Amino acid sequence: MLKSVFTWADMKLNGDGMVPCIVQDAENNEVLMLAYMNEESFNKTLELGMMTYWSRSRNELWTKGLTSGHVQHVRELYLDCDNDTILAKVDQTGAACHTGNRTCFYRSMLKE
């Protein structure tokens, strides 16, 4: 079980009672994905040592990789200076994106 120096009460929540979580590969700093956490998912992440989010589309707790095997083991957690965003550094197994891509940020928006 992981322990946090910050409690959920320390965080500034968005209008849905959640905090965005930026997920980064701990080895190469690649940004893998963005997800949202509520108090339940934050506590479950600390309990399991695996990233757990709140699925806004399914309206349920979602431990990343339980069905796909593409788990995210927590290496480090950081809270930003405004207490409203979490940065999770993880050991990623397989793809982070539901499309099968390593990262959710694989599509460039700018034309050459």
N, CA, C and O atoms as a GROMACS GRO file, in nm:
protein
  448
    1MET      N    1   0.084  -0.119   0.000
    1MET     CA    2   0.000   0.000   0.000
    1MET      C    3   0.088   0.124   0.000
    1MET      O    4   0.184   0.135   0.077
    2LEU      N    5   0.055   0.217  -0.087
    2LEU     CA    6   0.126   0.344  -0.096
    2LEU      C    7   0.065   0.444   0.002
    2LEU      O    8  -0.053   0.436   0.034
    3LYS      N    9   0.147   0.538   0.048
    3LYS     CA   10   0.098   0.643   0.137
    3LYS      C   11   0.126   0.777   0.070
    3LYS      O   12   0.232   0.798   0.011
    4SER      N   13   0.031   0.867   0.080
    4SER     CA   14   0.044   1.000   0.022
    4SER      C   15   0.057   1.104   0.133
    4SER      O   16  -0.007   1.093   0.237
    5VAL      N   17   0.142   1.204   0.110
    5VAL     CA   18   0.153   1.314   0.206
    5VAL      C   19   0.037   1.411   0.191
    5VAL      O   20   0.012   1.493   0.279
    6PHE      N   21  -0.035   1.402   0.077
    6PHE     CA   22  -0.154   1.484   0.055
    6PHE      C   23  -0.278   1.396   0.070
    6PHE      O   24  -0.278   1.278   0.032
    7THR      N   25  -0.382   1.453   0.125
    7THR     CA   26  -0.510   1.382   0.133
    7THR      C   27  -0.600   1.432   0.021
    7THR      O   28  -0.571   1.534  -0.043
    8TRP      N   29  -0.707   1.361  -0.003
    8TRP     CA   30  -0.803   1.404  -0.105
    8TRP      C   31  -0.857   1.543  -0.071
    8TRP      O   32  -0.885   1.623  -0.161
    9ALA      N   33  -0.872   1.573   0.057
    9ALA     CA   34  -0.923   1.703   0.101
    9ALA      C   35  -0.829   1.818   0.064
    9ALA      O   36  -0.872   1.933   0.057
   10ASP      N   37  -0.702   1.787   0.040
   10ASP     CA   38  -0.604   1.890   0.001
   10ASP      C   39  -0.621   1.933  -0.145
   10ASP      O   40  -0.569   2.037  -0.185
   11MET      N   41  -0.693   1.855  -0.223
   11MET     CA   42  -0.701   1.879  -0.368
   11MET      C   43  -0.817   1.969  -0.404
   11MET      O   44  -0.923   1.967  -0.341
   12LYS      N   45  -0.795   2.050  -0.508
   12LYS     CA   46  -0.900   2.137  -0.562
   12LYS      C   47  -0.968   2.060  -0.674
   12LYS      O   48  -0.905   2.029  -0.776
   13LEU      N   49  -1.094   2.030  -0.656
   13LEU     CA   50  -1.168   1.946  -0.750
   13LEU      C   51  -1.234   2.029  -0.859
   13LEU      O   52  -1.264   2.146  -0.840
   14ASN      N   53  -1.256   1.966  -0.975
   14ASN     CA   54  -1.331   2.031  -1.081
   14ASN      C   55  -1.480   2.024  -1.047
   14ASN      O   56  -1.516   1.974  -0.940
   15GLY      N   57  -1.565   2.073  -1.135
   15GLY     CA   58  -1.708   2.077  -1.109
   15GLY      C   59  -1.773   1.941  -1.091
   15GLY      O   60  -1.883   1.932  -1.036
   16ASP      N   61  -1.706   1.835  -1.138
   16ASP     CA   62  -1.757   1.699  -1.123
   16ASP      C   63  -1.700   1.628  -1.000
   16ASP      O   64  -1.725   1.510  -0.979
   17GLY      N   65  -1.623   1.701  -0.918
   17GLY     CA   66  -1.564   1.641  -0.799
   17GLY      C   67  -1.443   1.554  -0.829
   17GLY      O   68  -1.410   1.464  -0.753
   18MET      N   69  -1.377   1.584  -0.942
   18MET     CA   70  -1.262   1.504  -0.984
   18MET      C   71  -1.139   1.592  -1.006
   18MET      O   72  -1.146   1.714  -1.009
   19VAL      N   73  -1.026   1.522  -1.022
   19VAL     CA   74  -0.898   1.586  -1.053
   19VAL      C   75  -0.842   1.517  -1.177
   19VAL      O   76  -0.839   1.394  -1.184
   20PRO      N   77  -0.797   1.596  -1.277
   20PRO     CA   78  -0.732   1.533  -1.392
   20PRO      C   79  -0.598   1.472  -1.351
   20PRO      O   80  -0.530   1.523  -1.261
   21CYS      N   81  -0.562   1.364  -1.417
   21CYS     CA   82  -0.437   1.295  -1.389
   21CYS      C   83  -0.362   1.275  -1.520
   21CYS      O   84  -0.408   1.203  -1.608
   22ILE      N   85  -0.248   1.339  -1.532
   22ILE     CA   86  -0.160   1.321  -1.647
   22ILE      C   87  -0.071   1.201  -1.617
   22ILE      O   88  -0.011   1.193  -1.510
   23VAL      N   89  -0.064   1.108  -1.711
   23VAL     CA   90   0.012   0.985  -1.689
   23VAL      C   91   0.134   0.984  -1.779
   23VAL      O   92   0.124   1.003  -1.900
   24GLN      N   93   0.251   0.961  -1.719
   24GLN     CA   94   0.378   0.970  -1.789
   24GLN      C   95   0.459   0.843  -1.764
   24GLN      O   96   0.458   0.790  -1.653
   25ASP      N   97   0.528   0.795  -1.867
   25ASP     CA   98   0.616   0.681  -1.852
   25ASP      C   99   0.733   0.720  -1.761
   25ASP      O  100   0.801   0.820  -1.787
   26ALA      N  101   0.757   0.643  -1.658
   26ALA     CA  102   0.862   0.676  -1.560
   26ALA      C  103   1.002   0.662  -1.618
   26ALA      O  104   1.094   0.727  -1.570
   27GLU      N  105   1.018   0.581  -1.721
   27GLU     CA  106   1.151   0.558  -1.778
   27GLU      C  107   1.192   0.666  -1.878
   27GLU      O  108   1.305   0.714  -1.874
   28ASN      N  109   1.100   0.704  -1.968
   28ASN     CA  110   1.141   0.796  -2.075
   28ASN      C  111   1.062   0.927  -2.077
   28ASN      O  112   1.080   1.009  -2.168
   29ASN      N  113   0.976   0.949  -1.978
   29ASN     CA  114   0.896   1.071  -1.963
   29ASN      C  115   0.793   1.094  -2.073
   29ASN      O  116   0.740   1.205  -2.084
   30GLU      N  117   0.764   0.994  -2.155
   30GLU     CA  118   0.663   1.006  -2.258
   30GLU      C  119   0.526   1.023  -2.191
   30GLU      O  120   0.491   0.950  -2.099
   31VAL      N  121   0.448   1.121  -2.239
   31VAL     CA  122   0.313   1.140  -2.188
   31VAL      C  123   0.225   1.032  -2.250
   31VAL      O  124   0.215   1.023  -2.373
   32LEU      N  125   0.162   0.953  -2.166
   32LEU     CA  126   0.084   0.839  -2.213
   32LEU      C  127  -0.064   0.868  -2.228
   32LEU      O  128  -0.126   0.827  -2.326
   33MET      N  129  -0.120   0.938  -2.132
   33MET     CA  130  -0.264   0.959  -2.134
   33MET      C  131  -0.305   1.063  -2.031
   33MET      O  132  -0.226   1.105  -1.947
   34LEU      N  133  -0.431   1.102  -2.039
   34LEU     CA  134  -0.495   1.188  -1.940
   34LEU      C  135  -0.622   1.116  -1.896
   34LEU      O  136  -0.700   1.070  -1.980
   35ALA      N  137  -0.644   1.108  -1.767
   35ALA     CA  138  -0.766   1.047  -1.714
   35ALA      C  139  -0.809   1.128  -1.593
   35ALA      O  140  -0.742   1.224  -1.555
   36TYR      N  141  -0.920   1.090  -1.534
   36TYR     CA  142  -0.972   1.162  -1.418
   36TYR      C  143  -0.984   1.070  -1.298
   36TYR      O  144  -1.012   0.950  -1.311
   37MET      N  145  -0.961   1.129  -1.182
   37MET     CA  146  -0.970   1.054  -1.057
   37MET      C  147  -1.071   1.121  -0.965
   37MET      O  148  -1.078   1.243  -0.957
   38ASN      N  149  -1.148   1.038  -0.896
   38ASN     CA  150  -1.230   1.086  -0.785
   38ASN      C  151  -1.167   1.032  -0.657
   38ASN      O  152  -1.063   0.966  -0.661
   39GLU      N  153  -1.230   1.058  -0.544
   39GLU     CA  154  -1.170   1.014  -0.418
   39GLU      C  155  -1.155   0.863  -0.412
   39GLU      O  156  -1.054   0.812  -0.365
   40GLU      N  157  -1.256   0.791  -0.460
   40GLU     CA  158  -1.251   0.645  -0.459
   40GLU      C  159  -1.136   0.591  -0.543
   40GLU      O  160  -1.065   0.500  -0.501
   41SER      N  161  -1.118   0.646  -0.662
   41SER     CA  162  -1.011   0.596  -0.749
   41SER      C  163  -0.873   0.634  -0.695
   41SER      O  164  -0.778   0.557  -0.708
   42PHE      N  165  -0.862   0.752  -0.634
   42PHE     CA  166  -0.736   0.793  -0.572
   42PHE      C  167  -0.698   0.695  -0.460
   42PHE      O  168  -0.585   0.648  -0.454
   43ASN      N  169  -0.793   0.666  -0.374
   43ASN     CA  170  -0.766   0.573  -0.263
   43ASN      C  171  -0.735   0.432  -0.313
   43ASN      O  172  -0.650   0.364  -0.257
   44LYS      N  173  -0.804   0.389  -0.419
   44LYS     CA  174  -0.780   0.256  -0.476
   44LYS      C  175  -0.641   0.249  -0.538
   44LYS      O  176  -0.575   0.146  -0.530
   45THR      N  177  -0.598   0.358  -0.601
   45THR     CA  178  -0.463   0.365  -0.658
   45THR      C  179  -0.358   0.346  -0.548
   45THR      O  180  -0.262   0.271  -0.566
   46LEU      N  181  -0.377   0.413  -0.436
   46LEU     CA  182  -0.284   0.399  -0.324
   46LEU      C  183  -0.288   0.257  -0.267
   46LEU      O  184  -0.184   0.201  -0.233
   47GLU      N  185  -0.406   0.200  -0.258
   47GLU     CA  186  -0.422   0.065  -0.203
   47GLU      C  187  -0.355  -0.041  -0.291
   47GLU      O  188  -0.285  -0.129  -0.241
   48LEU      N  189  -0.378  -0.032  -0.423
   48LEU     CA  190  -0.329  -0.135  -0.515
   48LEU      C  191  -0.188  -0.111  -0.568
   48LEU      O  192  -0.117  -0.205  -0.604
   49GLY      N  193  -0.147   0.017  -0.571
   49GLY     CA  194  -0.020   0.049  -0.636
   49GLY      C  195  -0.031   0.044  -0.788
   49GLY      O  196   0.069   0.041  -0.859
   50MET      N  197  -0.156   0.041  -0.836
   50MET     CA  198  -0.184   0.041  -0.981
   50MET      C  199  -0.280   0.156  -1.008
   50MET      O  200  -0.371   0.182  -0.929
   51MET      N  201  -0.260   0.224  -1.120
   51MET     CA  202  -0.342   0.340  -1.152
   51MET      C  203  -0.488   0.299  -1.168
   51MET      O  204  -0.522   0.210  -1.245
   52THR      N  205  -0.572   0.369  -1.094
   52THR     CA  206  -0.715   0.346  -1.098
   52THR      C  207  -0.782   0.482  -1.119
   52THR      O  208  -0.749   0.580  -1.052
   53TYR      N  209  -0.876   0.487  -1.211
   53TYR     CA  210  -0.940   0.612  -1.251
   53TYR      C  211  -1.090   0.599  -1.235
   53TYR      O  212  -1.143   0.493  -1.202
   54TRP      N  213  -1.160   0.712  -1.259
   54TRP     CA  214  -1.304   0.709  -1.269
   54TRP      C  215  -1.338   0.721  -1.416
   54TRP      O  216  -1.306   0.821  -1.479
   55SER      N  217  -1.403   0.620  -1.471
   55SER     CA  218  -1.445   0.622  -1.610
   55SER      C  219  -1.569   0.708  -1.622
   55SER      O  220  -1.675   0.672  -1.573
   56ARG      N  221  -1.554   0.823  -1.688
   56ARG     CA  222  -1.668   0.913  -1.706
   56ARG      C  223  -1.769   0.856  -1.805
   56ARG      O  224  -1.889   0.881  -1.792
   57SER      N  225  -1.722   0.780  -1.903
   57SER     CA  226  -1.813   0.724  -2.002
   57SER      C  227  -1.893   0.605  -1.946
   57SER      O  228  -2.011   0.589  -1.979
   58ARG      N  229  -1.830   0.524  -1.863
   58ARG     CA  230  -1.899   0.408  -1.805
   58ARG      C  231  -1.955   0.436  -1.666
   58ARG      O  232  -2.032   0.357  -1.610
   59ASN      N  233  -1.914   0.551  -1.610
   59ASN     CA  234  -1.958   0.591  -1.476
   59ASN      C  235  -1.925   0.485  -1.371
   59ASN      O  236  -2.010   0.445  -1.291
   60GLU      N  237  -1.796   0.440  -1.375
   60GLU     CA  238  -1.753   0.337  -1.280
   60GLU      C  239  -1.602   0.345  -1.257
   60GLU      O  240  -1.529   0.405  -1.335
   61LEU      N  241  -1.559   0.283  -1.149
   61LEU     CA  242  -1.418   0.271  -1.117
   61LEU      C  243  -1.349   0.188  -1.223
   61LEU      O  244  -1.405   0.090  -1.272
   62TRP      N  245  -1.226   0.226  -1.260
   62TRP     CA  246  -1.155   0.161  -1.370
   62TRP      C  247  -1.007   0.148  -1.334
   62TRP      O  248  -0.933   0.246  -1.339
   63THR      N  249  -0.965   0.028  -1.297
   63THR     CA  250  -0.823   0.002  -1.275
   63THR      C  251  -0.763  -0.032  -1.411
   63THR      O  252  -0.797  -0.134  -1.472
   64LYS      N  253  -0.674   0.052  -1.457
   64LYS     CA  254  -0.617   0.041  -1.591
   64LYS      C  255  -0.553  -0.097  -1.610
   64LYS      O  256  -0.467  -0.138  -1.533
   65GLY      N  257  -0.598  -0.166  -1.714
   65GLY     CA  258  -0.536  -0.291  -1.755
   65GLY      C  259  -0.592  -0.418  -1.696
   65GLY      O  260  -0.544  -0.526  -1.729
   66LEU      N  261  -0.693  -0.409  -1.612
   66LEU     CA  262  -0.746  -0.532  -1.552
   66LEU      C  263  -0.804  -0.625  -1.657
   66LEU      O  264  -0.796  -0.747  -1.642
   67THR      N  265  -0.863  -0.571  -1.763
   67THR     CA  266  -0.916  -0.658  -1.869
   67THR      C  267  -0.818  -0.674  -1.984
   67THR      O  268  -0.813  -0.781  -2.045
   68SER      N  269  -0.739  -0.572  -2.014
   68SER     CA  270  -0.647  -0.578  -2.129
   68SER      C  271  -0.509  -0.633  -2.093
   68SER      O  272  -0.437  -0.680  -2.181
   69GLY      N  273  -0.472  -0.625  -1.966
   69GLY     CA  274  -0.337  -0.662  -1.926
   69GLY      C  275  -0.238  -0.548  -1.938
   69GLY      O  276  -0.121  -0.563  -1.903
   70HIS      N  277  -0.283  -0.433  -1.987
   70HIS     CA  278  -0.196  -0.317  -2.006
   70HIS      C  279  -0.198  -0.229  -1.881
   70HIS      O  280  -0.247  -0.116  -1.883
   71VAL      N  281  -0.144  -0.283  -1.774
   71VAL     CA  282  -0.150  -0.218  -1.643
   71VAL      C  283  -0.048  -0.105  -1.631
   71VAL      O  284   0.050  -0.097  -1.705
   72GLN      N  285  -0.077  -0.018  -1.534
   72GLN     CA  286   0.013   0.092  -1.501
   72GLN      C  287   0.048   0.082  -1.354
   72GLN      O  288  -0.035   0.110  -1.267
   73HIS      N  289   0.172   0.041  -1.326
   73HIS     CA  290   0.217   0.035  -1.187
   73HIS      C  291   0.272   0.172  -1.147
   73HIS      O  292   0.353   0.231  -1.218
   74VAL      N  293   0.226   0.219  -1.033
   74VAL     CA  294   0.265   0.352  -0.985
   74VAL      C  295   0.412   0.353  -0.945
   74VAL      O  296   0.457   0.269  -0.867
   75ARG      N  297   0.484   0.446  -0.999
   75ARG     CA  298   0.622   0.469  -0.957
   75ARG      C  299   0.630   0.593  -0.868
   75ARG      O  300   0.693   0.592  -0.763
   76GLU      N  301   0.564   0.703  -0.914
   76GLU     CA  302   0.564   0.828  -0.838
   76GLU      C  303   0.433   0.902  -0.865
   76GLU      O  304   0.375   0.889  -0.973
   77LEU      N  305   0.388   0.979  -0.768
   77LEU     CA  306   0.272   1.066  -0.784
   77LEU      C  307   0.311   1.207  -0.740
   77LEU      O  308   0.375   1.225  -0.636
   78TYR      N  309   0.273   1.305  -0.819
   78TYR     CA  310   0.301   1.446  -0.788
   78TYR      C  311   0.172   1.525  -0.794
   78TYR      O  312   0.084   1.497  -0.875
   79LEU      N  313   0.161   1.625  -0.708
   79LEU     CA  314   0.049   1.717  -0.712
   79LEU      C  315   0.103   1.852  -0.759
   79LEU      O  316   0.205   1.899  -0.708
   80ASP      N  317   0.035   1.914  -0.855
   80ASP     CA  318   0.086   2.041  -0.909
   80ASP      C  319   0.070   2.154  -0.807
   80ASP      O  320   0.012   2.136  -0.700
   81CYS      N  321   0.124   2.270  -0.842
   81CYS     CA  322   0.132   2.384  -0.751
   81CYS      C  323  -0.005   2.440  -0.711
   81CYS      O  324  -0.017   2.504  -0.607
   82ASP      N  325  -0.108   2.416  -0.793
   82ASP     CA  326  -0.242   2.464  -0.762
   82ASP      C  327  -0.328   2.358  -0.693
   82ASP      O  328  -0.444   2.383  -0.662
   83ASN      N  329  -0.271   2.242  -0.670
   83ASN     CA  330  -0.342   2.130  -0.607
   83ASN      C  331  -0.461   2.082  -0.689
   83ASN      O  332  -0.557   2.027  -0.634
   84ASP      N  333  -0.456   2.102  -0.823
   84ASP     CA  334  -0.572   2.061  -0.903
   84ASP      C  335  -0.540   1.964  -1.016
   84ASP      O  336  -0.627   1.935  -1.098
   85THR      N  337  -0.418   1.914  -1.022
   85THR     CA  338  -0.381   1.815  -1.123
   85THR      C  339  -0.275   1.721  -1.065
   85THR      O  340  -0.181   1.764  -0.998
   86ILE      N  341  -0.294   1.592  -1.092
   86ILE     CA  342  -0.197   1.491  -1.049
   86ILE      C  343  -0.113   1.450  -1.169
   86ILE      O  344  -0.164   1.436  -1.280
   87LEU      N  345   0.016   1.432  -1.145
   87LEU     CA  346   0.106   1.373  -1.244
   87LEU      C  347   0.147   1.237  -1.190
   87LEU      O  348   0.204   1.226  -1.082
   88ALA      N  349   0.116   1.134  -1.267
   88ALA     CA  350   0.152   0.997  -1.227
   88ALA      C  351   0.263   0.948  -1.317
   88ALA      O  352   0.248   0.946  -1.439
   89LYS      N  353   0.373   0.907  -1.258
   89LYS     CA  354   0.480   0.842  -1.333
   89LYS      C  355   0.463   0.693  -1.310
   89LYS      O  356   0.458   0.646  -1.197
   90VAL      N  357   0.454   0.619  -1.420
   90VAL     CA  358   0.416   0.478  -1.411
   90VAL      C  359   0.511   0.388  -1.490
   90VAL      O  360   0.583   0.433  -1.580
   91ASP      N  361   0.509   0.262  -1.454
   91ASP     CA  362   0.567   0.157  -1.537
   91ASP      C  363   0.452   0.101  -1.618
   91ASP      O  364   0.365   0.031  -1.566
   92GLN      N  365   0.451   0.132  -1.747
   92GLN     CA  366   0.342   0.094  -1.837
   92GLN      C  367   0.371  -0.042  -1.898
   92GLN      O  368   0.479  -0.065  -1.953
   93THR      N  369   0.275  -0.132  -1.888
   93THR     CA  370   0.282  -0.260  -1.958
   93THR      C  371   0.194  -0.251  -2.081
   93THR      O  372   0.074  -0.226  -2.069
   94GLY      N  373   0.251  -0.269  -2.199
   94GLY     CA  374   0.172  -0.263  -2.322
   94GLY      C  375   0.129  -0.123  -2.356
   94GLY      O  376   0.194  -0.025  -2.319
   95ALA      N  377   0.017  -0.113  -2.428
   95ALA     CA  378  -0.034   0.015  -2.477
   95ALA      C  379  -0.111   0.088  -2.367
   95ALA      O  380  -0.180   0.025  -2.286
   96ALA      N  381  -0.100   0.220  -2.366
   96ALA     CA  382  -0.178   0.300  -2.273
   96ALA      C  383  -0.314   0.336  -2.333
   96ALA      O  384  -0.412   0.355  -2.261
   97CYS      N  385  -0.319   0.346  -2.466
   97CYS     CA  386  -0.439   0.391  -2.535
   97CYS      C  387  -0.532   0.274  -2.570
   97CYS      O  388  -0.485   0.165  -2.605
   98HIS      N  389  -0.661   0.297  -2.562
   98HIS     CA  390  -0.759   0.193  -2.596
   98HIS      C  391  -0.755   0.156  -2.745
   98HIS      O  392  -0.812   0.055  -2.785
   99THR      N  393  -0.687   0.239  -2.827
   99THR     CA  394  -0.673   0.210  -2.971
   99THR      C  395  -0.562   0.110  -2.999
   99THR      O  396  -0.547   0.061  -3.111
  100GLY      N  397  -0.483   0.080  -2.895
  100GLY     CA  398  -0.368  -0.009  -2.912
  100GLY      C  399  -0.238   0.065  -2.930
  100GLY      O  400  -0.132   0.003  -2.936
  101ASN      N  401  -0.244   0.197  -2.939
  101ASN     CA  402  -0.121   0.277  -2.948
  101ASN      C  403  -0.057   0.289  -2.811
  101ASN      O  404  -0.125   0.284  -2.709
  102ARG      N  405   0.073   0.305  -2.812
  102ARG     CA  406   0.147   0.317  -2.687
  102ARG      C  407   0.096   0.435  -2.603
  102ARG      O  408   0.082   0.424  -2.481
  103THR      N  409   0.070   0.548  -2.669
  103THR     CA  410   0.023   0.669  -2.604
  103THR      C  411  -0.107   0.714  -2.667
  103THR      O  412  -0.134   0.683  -2.784
  104CYS      N  413  -0.187   0.786  -2.593
  104CYS     CA  414  -0.310   0.843  -2.649
  104CYS      C  415  -0.280   0.963  -2.739
  104CYS      O  416  -0.366   1.006  -2.816
  105PHE      N  417  -0.160   1.017  -2.729
  105PHE     CA  418  -0.122   1.137  -2.804
  105PHE      C  419  -0.036   1.098  -2.924
  105PHE      O  420   0.083   1.128  -2.929
  106TYR      N  421  -0.097   1.031  -3.020
  106TYR     CA  422  -0.024   0.983  -3.138
  106TYR      C  423  -0.062   1.055  -3.266
  106TYR      O  424  -0.006   1.027  -3.372
  107ARG      N  425  -0.158   1.149  -3.259
  107ARG     CA  426  -0.204   1.219  -3.378
  107ARG      C  427  -0.163   1.365  -3.374
  107ARG      O  428  -0.207   1.441  -3.289
  108SER      N  429  -0.078   1.402  -3.468
  108SER     CA  430  -0.032   1.542  -3.476
  108SER      C  431  -0.144   1.630  -3.527
  108SER      O  432  -0.217   1.591  -3.618
  109MET      N  433  -0.159   1.747  -3.470
  109MET     CA  434  -0.262   1.841  -3.512
  109MET      C  435  -0.211   1.942  -3.615
  109MET      O  436  -0.292   2.006  -3.684
  110LEU      N  437  -0.081   1.958  -3.627
  110LEU     CA  438  -0.024   2.061  -3.714
  110LEU      C  439   0.014   2.005  -3.849
  110LEU      O  440   0.066   1.894  -3.858
  111LYS      N  441  -0.010   2.082  -3.953
  111LYS     CA  442   0.031   2.044  -4.087
  111LYS      C  443   0.173   2.090  -4.109
  111LYS      O  444   0.218   2.189  -4.050
  112GLU      N  445   0.243   2.018  -4.194
  112GLU     CA  446   0.381   2.057  -4.225
  112GLU      C  447   0.382   2.165  -4.330
  112GLU      O  448   0.490   2.211  -4.369
   0.00000   0.00000   0.00000
